[in-house]
Amino acid sequence: MSGLKKKLLQLLFPPKCPFCRKILSGGEELMCAQCAEKLPYTDKKADAGSNFYSRCVSSLYYTAAVRKAMLAFKFYGRASYAACFGRLMADSITKKTEGSFDALTWVPLSRSRLRKRGYSQARLLAEAVGKELGYVPERLLDKPGNIRAQSKIHDSSQRRANVAGAYKTHPGAELTGKRILLIDDIVTTGATLAECAKIMLLAGADEVVCAVLCRGKKLR
């Protein structure tokens, strides 16, 4: 995109903060200064892992403003929010993990859900994180069928059962001996991340580290 065209688009559609929708000033990038200061950031350490992933890095708590921005990103076409979210995630990954990764990937959507939504929010986040950290995302997982949305299930054991067998390795994906960074939008019980990590470990991955934008409240 030429510089002139970019400036024209910014005049017609000025960039707004994903969290409060305020028009960004000349000195603000991706989000407004007030939200950058007052967002509900998580603590300085990564969450403990599960039996399958070693740890999970989250940037924000899933409070009202974050929830509103996330829903707009996932369901209402605000794909451009990925740049802001990806930068937040990349900063958390840098601060809360050590060492480099051999591959960056994401939690995939089923084909039917991808067609309905038009894009994969987790893939957009992976691309934004990769741009910040210098990784090119790789498609390592597929989701052959459609399952009930995890957000509609309010029991942790039922969530684990719902995703059991839902994912498989992508044809031709090479995971042997690799340290994988797995990207998703939100973690609640960790059932989805654990299932994806399990599949990659069974395929030969050495370690799976997860990173999400936000952390929700744990379910019973």
ChimeraX attribute file (.defattr): number of C-alpha atoms within 10 A of each C-alpha:
attribute: neighborCount
match mode: 1-to-1
recipient: residues
	/A:1	5
	/A:2	7
	/A:3	8
	/A:4	9
	/A:5	10
	/A:6	11
	/A:7	12
	/A:8	12
	/A:9	12
	/A:10	11
	/A:11	10
	/A:12	9
	/A:13	10
	/A:14	13
	/A:15	19
	/A:16	18
	/A:17	22
	/A:18	25
	/A:19	20
	/A:20	15
	/A:21	12
	/A:22	15
	/A:23	15
	/A:24	16
	/A:25	14
	/A:26	6
	/A:27	7
	/A:28	14
	/A:29	13
	/A:30	18
	/A:31	23
	/A:32	20
	/A:33	14
	/A:34	11
	/A:35	15
	/A:36	15
	/A:37	9
	/A:38	8
	/A:39	15
	/A:40	17
	/A:41	17
	/A:42	17
	/A:43	14
	/A:44	12
	/A:45	14
	/A:46	21
	/A:47	17
	/A:48	10
	/A:49	17
	/A:50	15
	/A:51	10
	/A:52	19
	/A:53	24
	/A:54	16
	/A:55	20
	/A:56	26
	/A:57	30
	/A:58	29
	/A:59	28
	/A:60	22
	/A:61	21
	/A:62	21
	/A:63	14
	/A:64	11
	/A:65	15
	/A:66	19
	/A:67	16
	/A:68	14
	/A:69	19
	/A:70	24
	/A:71	12
	/A:72	16
	/A:73	19
	/A:74	19
	/A:75	14
	/A:76	11
	/A:77	14
	/A:78	15
	/A:79	17
	/A:80	13
	/A:81	24
	/A:82	24
	/A:83	19
	/A:84	17
	/A:85	26
	/A:86	26
	/A:87	21
	/A:88	21
	/A:89	27
	/A:90	24
	/A:91	14
	/A:92	24
	/A:93	23
	/A:94	13
	/A:95	13
	/A:96	19
	/A:97	15
	/A:98	8
	/A:99	6
	/A:100	12
	/A:101	14
	/A:102	13
	/A:103	20
	/A:104	23
	/A:105	24
	/A:106	29
	/A:107	24
	/A:108	22
	/A:109	22
	/A:110	16
	/A:111	15
	/A:112	12
	/A:113	15
	/A:114	13
	/A:115	11
	/A:116	9
	/A:117	15
	/A:118	13
	/A:119	16
	/A:120	20
	/A:121	27
	/A:122	23
	/A:123	22
	/A:124	23
	/A:125	30
	/A:126	31
	/A:127	24
	/A:128	25
	/A:129	28
	/A:130	19
	/A:131	16
	/A:132	16
	/A:133	16
	/A:134	10
	/A:135	18
	/A:136	14
	/A:137	22
	/A:138	16
	/A:139	17
	/A:140	23
	/A:141	21
	/A:142	19
	/A:143	19
	/A:144	15
	/A:145	13
	/A:146	13
	/A:147	12
	/A:148	10
	/A:149	10
	/A:150	18
	/A:151	8
	/A:152	8
	/A:153	13
	/A:154	12
	/A:155	13
	/A:156	17
	/A:157	13
	/A:158	13
	/A:159	21
	/A:160	17
	/A:161	12
	/A:162	17
	/A:163	21
	/A:164	14
	/A:165	14
	/A:166	18
	/A:167	23
	/A:168	17
	/A:169	18
	/A:170	13
	/A:171	10
	/A:172	8
	/A:173	13
	/A:174	16
	/A:175	20
	/A:176	13
	/A:177	13
	/A:178	17
	/A:179	19
	/A:180	25
	/A:181	23
	/A:182	24
	/A:183	30
	/A:184	23
	/A:185	24
	/A:186	23
	/A:187	23
	/A:188	17
	/A:189	20
	/A:190	20
	/A:191	21
	/A:192	22
	/A:193	28
	/A:194	22
	/A:195	23
	/A:196	28
	/A:197	28
	/A:198	20
	/A:199	18
	/A:200	27
	/A:201	21
	/A:202	13
	/A:203	16
	/A:204	14
	/A:205	19
	/A:206	14
	/A:207	20
	/A:208	26
	/A:209	23
	/A:210	27
	/A:211	30
	/A:212	27
	/A:213	26
	/A:214	25
	/A:215	23
	/A:216	16
	/A:217	11
	/A:218	12
	/A:219	12
	/A:220	8
